[in-house]
Amino acid sequence: MLYRKARQHLGGAFALAVMLGLVAAAPAQAQDGWTTPLAEKLGVTLLEDFDSSGPDAWDPNEHPLVFITTEGPGYGGLLSGVSRPGVAIIDGDTQEVVASMVVDTQALGWGSVFEPHGLGVSPDGQWIYLPSGDGRAKGRLLVINARTLKLDKVLGLMGRPHHAKAFTDANGKPLSYAYGWGQPLFVMDPADDNRVVGGIDYNEMGIEGYLYFASPAGDEIIASGRFRQGVARNALHSNVMVRIDTATWEMIDYIPVDDSTPVWVSFSADNKFAYFTGGHSSQVFKYDVDAGEVVAHARAAVEGPYGGHLGWNDVELYTVGKGEGSHNRGKVLGLINTELMDTSTRPVDQFTTNCIRGDHATLHPDPDANEMWITCNSSFEVVVFDLDQKEVTARIAMPNGGSTHSGSFVAYDGWDGEVLSDQNGLQGSALALKRELLGMASPRPAPSEDH
């Protein structure tokens, strides 16, 4: 009922926002061999298609586990001196920089560069997705060959790209997806030339999505919904989380949260709970997936939490104190206990990392390492935080001194790759190992014969 009433109210507000230019309308696009009807609907165009074959840029036999992350100019008055977007590859065991590349934006005809705020890798480790663009007006998603580090495609977007991630749907199909500011969620099939095969637009959602997170079961994506400035709050009065069905790409429901700036979603390994960070209230909300309601909340231990990341035991949840909606210069990590969450729960602790404006982290896929790698977009490094010792044990400088956001741990056997951990948390064999260690059953049904 809440969903139906809200859609009735929000539909008019969304149409008004389009007319006022607050939300971009999808442009008309010509059909070609790559463009699908969903690509047209979601405003994704193929601008450049390159031959990305060539010599190997690095050796996966010498570096079977790598962390792939971004490099960029920086933003918000804390600039790195790097002028072009790029990619850095770091050995996940030795922490040495393996390789890096920068995109020749001048050859692409760009006048300026939009900071890459995240990076994704296809589930098979073959493609790197780098969100960037020509200034603020022209969003681009760069598809890079992970083996050669050469550009394969440049996708034009209707908005500014933010993040890209990997996930496996409920049928066992490995997929990739991306989204951004003014850019609706779109899903790509890495096995089919990264064609767009899924997604949902803002009109269908009734609200603009900020960040999107796939469940471990792969059956749904939960987005942090935010009203854009100038769009009436209407029936919901507050921002909400949005549940999206990955089989039909339709709305499931809204999840009301008591925060005006919802940000992150972290799922328990058994898919029973999801944890939402609230950037405005500096709280974490515990959502019971089966019950369909928020059942607890607690202080986040940091001001303006952005990322919220579960460790290997699913009890400790680490909040990255970016200072979201506040000073935006955070350098701390918070810790709460998910088993003790209620309305009066105090956080467990706070740790100083001096990772300036760290916004999110990635859990290392080896439980023996038991590390969280935090990307620091304003101290231009990756900080390694030991979850046993509860302290920083390494600082990895970016190879070109650039700003870094997010990344993916990818394991390679030769050039057969597997994403083990990214913004969606642990994946693949690493997620299966976590469930085994915790005595959990997999929430995903057996894959169909088609996949």
Sequence and secondary structure as in RCSB ss.txt:
>XXXX:A:sequence
MLYRKARQHLGGAFALAVMLGLVAAAPAQAQDGWTTPLAEKLGVTLLEDFDSSGPDAWDPNEHPLVFITTEGPGY
GGLLSGVSRPGVAIIDGDTQEVVASMVVDTQALGWGSVFEPHGLGVSPDGQWIYLPSGDGRAKGRLLVINARTLK
LDKVLGLMGRPHHAKAFTDANGKPLSYAYGWGQPLFVMDPADDNRVVGGIDYNEMGIEGYLYFASPAGDEIIASG
RFRQGVARNALHSNVMVRIDTATWEMIDYIPVDDSTPVWVSFSADNKFAYFTGGHSSQVFKYDVDAGEVVAHARA
AVEGPYGGHLGWNDVELYTVGKGEGSHNRGKVLGLINTELMDTSTRPVDQFTTNCIRGDHATLHPDPDANEMWIT
CNSSFEVVVFDLDQKEVTARIAMPNGGSTHSGSFVAYDGWDGEVLSDQNGLQGSALALKRELLGMASPRPAPSED
H
>XXXX:A:secstr
 HHHHHHHHHHHHHHHHHHHTSS         SS  HHHHHTT EEEEE     S SS TTT SEEEEEEEB EE
TTEE S  S EEEEEETTT  EEEEEE  TTTTT SS       EE TTS EEEEEEEETTTEEEEEEEETTT  
EEEEEE SSEEEEEEEEE TTS EEEEEEEETEEEEEEEGGGTTEEEEEE HHHHTSEEEEEEE TTSSEEEEEE
E  TTS  TTTSS EEEEEETTTTEEEEEEE S SSEEEEEE TTSSEEEEEETTTTEEEEEETTTTEEEEEEE 
SSSSEEEEEE TTSSEEEEEE  TTTTS   EEEEEEGGG STT    EEEE   TTEEEEEE S TTT EEEEE
ETTTTEEEEEETTTTEEEEEEE TT  B   EEEEEEETTEEEEEEETTEE HHHHHHHHHHHT   SS    TT
 
